[in-house]
Amino acid sequence: MVRAKFLKVRCEKCNNEQILFERVAGRVACLVCNELIATSTGGKARLSSSGRVLEVLD
């Protein structure tokens, strides 16, 4: 059984922190500045250059 996790991610453009599901279903943008943070790959999310993982939450 695959256990997906949540990720605490920081937007490098505005330093906003938000929590994402590890396996996103579409495009994820920053809630403050609307910068693209992550995209779906059909599996685990691919973070863009403007997103950085701070912590992996179980």
PDB file as gemmi writes it, atoms N, CA and C in Angstrom:
CRYST1    1.000    1.000    1.000  90.00  90.00  90.00 P 1                      
ATOM      1  N   MET A   1       0.845  -1.185   0.000  1.00  0.00           N  
ATOM      2  CA  MET A   1       0.000   0.000   0.000  1.00  0.00           C  
ATOM      3  C   MET A   1       0.888   1.245   0.000  1.00  0.00           C  
ATOM      4  N   VAL A   2       0.595   2.162  -0.894  1.00  0.00           N  
ATOM      5  CA  VAL A   2       1.372   3.397  -1.002  1.00  0.00           C  
ATOM      6  C   VAL A   2       0.796   4.432  -0.043  1.00  0.00           C  
ATOM      7  N   ARG A   3       1.672   4.989   0.773  1.00  0.00           N  
ATOM      8  CA  ARG A   3       1.233   6.030   1.711  1.00  0.00           C  
ATOM      9  C   ARG A   3       1.732   7.375   1.219  1.00  0.00           C  
ATOM     10  N   ALA A   4       0.826   8.211   0.762  1.00  0.00           N  
ATOM     11  CA  ALA A   4       1.194   9.549   0.305  1.00  0.00           C  
ATOM     12  C   ALA A   4       1.289  10.474   1.508  1.00  0.00           C  
ATOM     13  N   LYS A   5       2.082  11.507   1.361  1.00  0.00           N  
ATOM     14  CA  LYS A   5       2.320  12.434   2.456  1.00  0.00           C  
ATOM     15  C   LYS A   5       1.927  13.845   2.040  1.00  0.00           C  
ATOM     16  N   PHE A   6       1.957  14.740   3.004  1.00  0.00           N  
ATOM     17  CA  PHE A   6       1.746  16.147   2.752  1.00  0.00           C  
ATOM     18  C   PHE A   6       3.087  16.858   2.827  1.00  0.00           C  
ATOM     19  N   LEU A   7       3.232  17.934   2.068  1.00  0.00           N  
ATOM     20  CA  LEU A   7       4.480  18.688   2.028  1.00  0.00           C  
ATOM     21  C   LEU A   7       4.216  20.123   2.445  1.00  0.00           C  
ATOM     22  N   LYS A   8       5.075  20.648   3.300  1.00  0.00           N  
ATOM     23  CA  LYS A   8       5.036  22.074   3.625  1.00  0.00           C  
ATOM     24  C   LYS A   8       5.996  22.745   2.656  1.00  0.00           C  
ATOM     25  N   VAL A   9       5.473  23.643   1.822  1.00  0.00           N  
ATOM     26  CA  VAL A   9       6.228  24.238   0.727  1.00  0.00           C  
ATOM     27  C   VAL A   9       6.261  25.754   0.892  1.00  0.00           C  
ATOM     28  N   ARG A  10       7.406  26.353   0.564  1.00  0.00           N  
ATOM     29  CA  ARG A  10       7.539  27.814   0.597  1.00  0.00           C  
ATOM     30  C   ARG A  10       7.682  28.345  -0.820  1.00  0.00           C  
ATOM     31  N   CYS A  11       6.932  29.390  -1.108  1.00  0.00           N  
ATOM     32  CA  CYS A  11       7.057  30.078  -2.386  1.00  0.00           C  
ATOM     33  C   CYS A  11       8.302  30.964  -2.313  1.00  0.00           C  
ATOM     34  N   GLU A  12       9.221  30.788  -3.243  1.00  0.00           N  
ATOM     35  CA  GLU A  12      10.461  31.561  -3.235  1.00  0.00           C  
ATOM     36  C   GLU A  12      10.233  33.016  -3.636  1.00  0.00           C  
ATOM     37  N   LYS A  13       9.135  33.303  -4.299  1.00  0.00           N  
ATOM     38  CA  LYS A  13       8.863  34.671  -4.747  1.00  0.00           C  
ATOM     39  C   LYS A  13       8.359  35.564  -3.607  1.00  0.00           C  
ATOM     40  N   CYS A  14       7.420  35.052  -2.789  1.00  0.00           N  
ATOM     41  CA  CYS A  14       6.817  35.884  -1.736  1.00  0.00           C  
ATOM     42  C   CYS A  14       6.992  35.315  -0.326  1.00  0.00           C  
ATOM     43  N   ASN A  15       7.652  34.167  -0.192  1.00  0.00           N  
ATOM     44  CA  ASN A  15       7.909  33.493   1.089  1.00  0.00           C  
ATOM     45  C   ASN A  15       6.652  32.995   1.798  1.00  0.00           C  
ATOM     46  N   ASN A  16       5.556  32.845   1.073  1.00  0.00           N  
ATOM     47  CA  ASN A  16       4.346  32.265   1.642  1.00  0.00           C  
ATOM     48  C   ASN A  16       4.560  30.759   1.832  1.00  0.00           C  
ATOM     49  N   GLU A  17       4.088  30.230   2.948  1.00  0.00           N  
ATOM     50  CA  GLU A  17       4.171  28.793   3.210  1.00  0.00           C  
ATOM     51  C   GLU A  17       2.776  28.198   3.115  1.00  0.00           C  
ATOM     52  N   GLN A  18       2.669  27.068   2.436  1.00  0.00           N  
ATOM     53  CA  GLN A  18       1.397  26.361   2.356  1.00  0.00           C  
ATOM     54  C   GLN A  18       1.648  24.864   2.314  1.00  0.00           C  
ATOM     55  N   ILE A  19       0.608  24.105   2.589  1.00  0.00           N  
ATOM     56  CA  ILE A  19       0.710  22.650   2.651  1.00  0.00           C  
ATOM     57  C   ILE A  19       0.049  22.058   1.412  1.00  0.00           C  
ATOM     58  N   LEU A  20       0.785  21.153   0.755  1.00  0.00           N  
ATOM     59  CA  LEU A  20       0.305  20.499  -0.455  1.00  0.00           C  
ATOM     60  C   LEU A  20       0.252  18.996  -0.243  1.00  0.00           C  
ATOM     61  N   PHE A  21      -0.620  18.335  -0.975  1.00  0.00           N  
ATOM     62  CA  PHE A  21      -0.626  16.882  -1.017  1.00  0.00           C  
ATOM     63  C   PHE A  21       0.508  16.444  -1.935  1.00  0.00           C  
ATOM     64  N   GLU A  22       1.213  15.402  -1.575  1.00  0.00           N  
ATOM     65  CA  GLU A  22       2.373  14.927  -2.335  1.00  0.00           C  
ATOM     66  C   GLU A  22       2.018  14.541  -3.772  1.00  0.00           C  
ATOM     67  N   ARG A  23       0.804  14.082  -3.985  1.00  0.00           N  
ATOM     68  CA  ARG A  23       0.370  13.636  -5.309  1.00  0.00           C  
ATOM     69  C   ARG A  23      -0.748  14.548  -5.810  1.00  0.00           C  
ATOM     70  N   VAL A  24      -0.355  15.724  -6.281  1.00  0.00           N  
ATOM     71  CA  VAL A  24      -1.335  16.706  -6.747  1.00  0.00           C  
ATOM     72  C   VAL A  24      -1.989  16.232  -8.039  1.00  0.00           C  
ATOM     73  N   ALA A  25      -3.215  16.673  -8.271  1.00  0.00           N  
ATOM     74  CA  ALA A  25      -3.959  16.238  -9.450  1.00  0.00           C  
ATOM     75  C   ALA A  25      -3.911  17.255 -10.579  1.00  0.00           C  
ATOM     76  N   GLY A  26      -3.353  18.415 -10.325  1.00  0.00           N  
ATOM     77  CA  GLY A  26      -3.298  19.450 -11.356  1.00  0.00           C  
ATOM     78  C   GLY A  26      -2.177  20.426 -11.051  1.00  0.00           C  
ATOM     79  N   ARG A  27      -2.354  21.663 -11.480  1.00  0.00           N  
ATOM     80  CA  ARG A  27      -1.363  22.695 -11.214  1.00  0.00           C  
ATOM     81  C   ARG A  27      -1.669  23.360  -9.876  1.00  0.00           C  
ATOM     82  N   VAL A  28      -0.644  23.652  -9.088  1.00  0.00           N  
ATOM     83  CA  VAL A  28      -0.812  24.309  -7.794  1.00  0.00           C  
ATOM     84  C   VAL A  28      -0.086  25.644  -7.830  1.00  0.00           C  
ATOM     85  N   ALA A  29      -0.831  26.703  -7.517  1.00  0.00           N  
ATOM     86  CA  ALA A  29      -0.261  28.049  -7.500  1.00  0.00           C  
ATOM     87  C   ALA A  29      -0.219  28.570  -6.069  1.00  0.00           C  
ATOM     88  N   CYS A  30       0.691  29.501  -5.817  1.00  0.00           N  
ATOM     89  CA  CYS A  30       0.792  30.156  -4.518  1.00  0.00           C  
ATOM     90  C   CYS A  30      -0.515  30.898  -4.242  1.00  0.00           C  
ATOM     91  N   LEU A  31      -0.994  30.817  -3.028  1.00  0.00           N  
ATOM     92  CA  LEU A  31      -2.256  31.462  -2.677  1.00  0.00           C  
ATOM     93  C   LEU A  31      -2.125  32.974  -2.555  1.00  0.00           C  
ATOM     94  N   VAL A  32      -0.903  33.481  -2.407  1.00  0.00           N  
ATOM     95  CA  VAL A  32      -0.691  34.915  -2.244  1.00  0.00           C  
ATOM     96  C   VAL A  32      -0.353  35.593  -3.566  1.00  0.00           C  
ATOM     97  N   CYS A  33       0.693  35.111  -4.261  1.00  0.00           N  
ATOM     98  CA  CYS A  33       1.179  35.798  -5.468  1.00  0.00           C  
ATOM     99  C   CYS A  33       0.813  35.086  -6.766  1.00  0.00           C  
ATOM    100  N   ASN A  34       0.168  33.931  -6.674  1.00  0.00           N  
ATOM    101  CA  ASN A  34      -0.300  33.161  -7.831  1.00  0.00           C  
ATOM    102  C   ASN A  34       0.843  32.580  -8.681  1.00  0.00           C  
ATOM    103  N   GLU A  35       2.043  32.483  -8.143  1.00  0.00           N  
ATOM    104  CA  GLU A  35       3.182  31.870  -8.836  1.00  0.00           C  
ATOM    105  C   GLU A  35       2.996  30.351  -8.855  1.00  0.00           C  
ATOM    106  N   LEU A  36       3.324  29.698  -9.961  1.00  0.00           N  
ATOM    107  CA  LEU A  36       3.204  28.246 -10.075  1.00  0.00           C  
ATOM    108  C   LEU A  36       4.198  27.575  -9.134  1.00  0.00           C  
ATOM    109  N   ILE A  37       3.714  26.678  -8.269  1.00  0.00           N  
ATOM    110  CA  ILE A  37       4.565  25.990  -7.301  1.00  0.00           C  
ATOM    111  C   ILE A  37       4.801  24.537  -7.692  1.00  0.00           C  
ATOM    112  N   ALA A  38       3.742  23.841  -8.118  1.00  0.00           N  
ATOM    113  CA  ALA A  38       3.861  22.411  -8.428  1.00  0.00           C  
ATOM    114  C   ALA A  38       2.915  22.031  -9.555  1.00  0.00           C  
ATOM    115  N   THR A  39       3.281  20.961 -10.260  1.00  0.00           N  
ATOM    116  CA  THR A  39       2.438  20.421 -11.316  1.00  0.00           C  
ATOM    117  C   THR A  39       2.323  18.907 -11.152  1.00  0.00           C  
ATOM    118  N   SER A  40       1.287  18.353 -11.722  1.00  0.00           N  
ATOM    119  CA  SER A  40       1.052  16.917 -11.664  1.00  0.00           C  
ATOM    120  C   SER A  40       1.921  16.192 -12.682  1.00  0.00           C  
ATOM    121  N   THR A  41       2.399  15.006 -12.309  1.00  0.00           N  
ATOM    122  CA  THR A  41       3.163  14.168 -13.228  1.00  0.00           C  
ATOM    123  C   THR A  41       2.478  12.825 -13.433  1.00  0.00           C  
ATOM    124  N   GLY A  42       1.314  12.658 -12.851  1.00  0.00           N  
ATOM    125  CA  GLY A  42       0.636  11.373 -12.891  1.00  0.00           C  
ATOM    126  C   GLY A  42       0.996  10.534 -11.676  1.00  0.00           C  
ATOM    127  N   GLY A  43       1.899  11.025 -10.878  1.00  0.00           N  
ATOM    128  CA  GLY A  43       2.333  10.385  -9.634  1.00  0.00           C  
ATOM    129  C   GLY A  43       2.636  11.480  -8.634  1.00  0.00           C  
ATOM    130  N   LYS A  44       3.872  11.525  -8.175  1.00  0.00           N  
ATOM    131  CA  LYS A  44       4.269  12.567  -7.237  1.00  0.00           C  
ATOM    132  C   LYS A  44       4.379  13.911  -7.950  1.00  0.00           C  
ATOM    133  N   ALA A  45       4.171  14.963  -7.188  1.00  0.00           N  
ATOM    134  CA  ALA A  45       4.203  16.317  -7.743  1.00  0.00           C  
ATOM    135  C   ALA A  45       5.619  16.697  -8.166  1.00  0.00           C  
ATOM    136  N   ARG A  46       5.701  17.522  -9.209  1.00  0.00           N  
ATOM    137  CA  ARG A  46       6.982  18.099  -9.622  1.00  0.00           C  
ATOM    138  C   ARG A  46       6.968  19.554  -9.189  1.00  0.00           C  
ATOM    139  N   LEU A  47       7.891  19.920  -8.306  1.00  0.00           N  
ATOM    140  CA  LEU A  47       7.961  21.295  -7.842  1.00  0.00           C  
ATOM    141  C   LEU A  47       8.667  22.154  -8.871  1.00  0.00           C  
ATOM    142  N   SER A  48       8.171  23.360  -9.053  1.00  0.00           N  
ATOM    143  CA  SER A  48       8.821  24.298  -9.964  1.00  0.00           C  
ATOM    144  C   SER A  48       9.973  24.974  -9.234  1.00  0.00           C  
ATOM    145  N   SER A  49      10.699  25.818  -9.941  1.00  0.00           N  
ATOM    146  CA  SER A  49      11.847  26.498  -9.334  1.00  0.00           C  
ATOM    147  C   SER A  49      11.423  27.496  -8.271  1.00  0.00           C  
ATOM    148  N   SER A  50      10.150  27.893  -8.253  1.00  0.00           N  
ATOM    149  CA  SER A  50       9.691  28.851  -7.256  1.00  0.00           C  
ATOM    150  C   SER A  50       9.151  28.184  -5.996  1.00  0.00           C  
ATOM    151  N   GLY A  51       9.151  26.857  -5.929  1.00  0.00           N  
ATOM    152  CA  GLY A  51       8.683  26.142  -4.750  1.00  0.00           C  
ATOM    153  C   GLY A  51       9.800  25.359  -4.086  1.00  0.00           C  
ATOM    154  N   ARG A  52       9.849  25.397  -2.751  1.00  0.00           N  
ATOM    155  CA  ARG A  52      10.878  24.667  -2.014  1.00  0.00           C  
ATOM    156  C   ARG A  52      10.227  23.937  -0.851  1.00  0.00           C  
ATOM    157  N   VAL A  53      10.552  22.656  -0.680  1.00  0.00           N  
ATOM    158  CA  VAL A  53      10.004  21.848   0.403  1.00  0.00           C  
ATOM    159  C   VAL A  53      10.705  22.209   1.702  1.00  0.00           C  
ATOM    160  N   LEU A  54       9.916  22.536   2.716  1.00  0.00           N  
ATOM    161  CA  LEU A  54      10.452  22.848   4.039  1.00  0.00           C  
ATOM    162  C   LEU A  54      10.382  21.642   4.956  1.00  0.00           C  
ATOM    163  N   GLU A  55       9.301  20.857   4.806  1.00  0.00           N  
ATOM    164  CA  GLU A  55       9.070  19.763   5.733  1.00  0.00           C  
ATOM    165  C   GLU A  55       8.142  18.736   5.084  1.00  0.00           C  
ATOM    166  N   VAL A  56       8.344  17.470   5.402  1.00  0.00           N  
ATOM    167  CA  VAL A  56       7.454  16.392   4.971  1.00  0.00           C  
ATOM    168  C   VAL A  56       6.624  15.993   6.173  1.00  0.00           C  
ATOM    169  N   LEU A  57       5.315  16.078   6.037  1.00  0.00           N  
ATOM    170  CA  LEU A  57       4.396  15.784   7.141  1.00  0.00           C  
ATOM    171  C   LEU A  57       3.788  14.403   6.932  1.00  0.00           C  
ATOM    172  N   ASP A  58       3.654  13.622   7.986  1.00  0.00           N  
ATOM    173  CA  ASP A  58       3.052  12.287   7.903  1.00  0.00           C  
ATOM    174  C   ASP A  58       1.571  12.333   8.165  1.00  0.00           C  
TER     175      ASP A  58                                                      
END                                                                             
